[in-house]
Amino acid sequence: MVGDVSAPVVDSGPMVEPVQLLIVGDGPVADALTQLVPVLGWAAAVTSGVATIGPDIAAVVVTSHHEDVDGPTIRAALAAGTGYVGAMGSRRTQARRREWLLANGVTEAALGAVRAPIGLDIGADQPAEIALSILAEIVGWRSGRLGADSGALLSIGDRPGPIHPELAPGEATCPGG
């Protein structure tokens, strides 16, 4: 065995500040998110009800499928100006939420900021894989490589140019040493 994998070394490095993530909902995907978030050096709060969303919350992930929780939470996150708002669920669930949000004061323009169904399309099926796809989408959003103007995310090997285009040559550091 090569080292102890029971205690992950977290080095978010100088590139970005940690994320304060709010997970709204419970179940296996919320549990997996809660386990993976610390590995990224981020902090997470978890609730199964509608939460007050403060300015310190950078991202809201809704795993709840409860009508009295998911719509009001998304509306509150948008009203708070939360940078990343995403919601799990089928297309039918997304349509239900959309109708509720429009009927409850959220504009079409504001709905454009909601990532739903949440996560990158990596073929995720199991809760940990789904959590990974959600966190990868948040990383892509934070780096500016995910959005209407950026096009699809690519494998680093398939993308031309430098690995860290936001840094000058020689400024990038390898977290592994």
Secondary structure, 3 states (H helix, E strand, C coil): CCCCCCCCCCCCCCCCCCCEEEEECCCHHHHHHHHHHHHHCCEEEEECCCCCCCCCCCEEEECCCCHHHHHHHHHHHHHCCCCEEEECCCHHHHHHHHHHHHHCCCCHHHHCCEECCCCCCCCCCCHHHHHHHHHHHHHHHHCCCCECCCECCCCHHHCCCCCCCCCCCCCCCCCCC
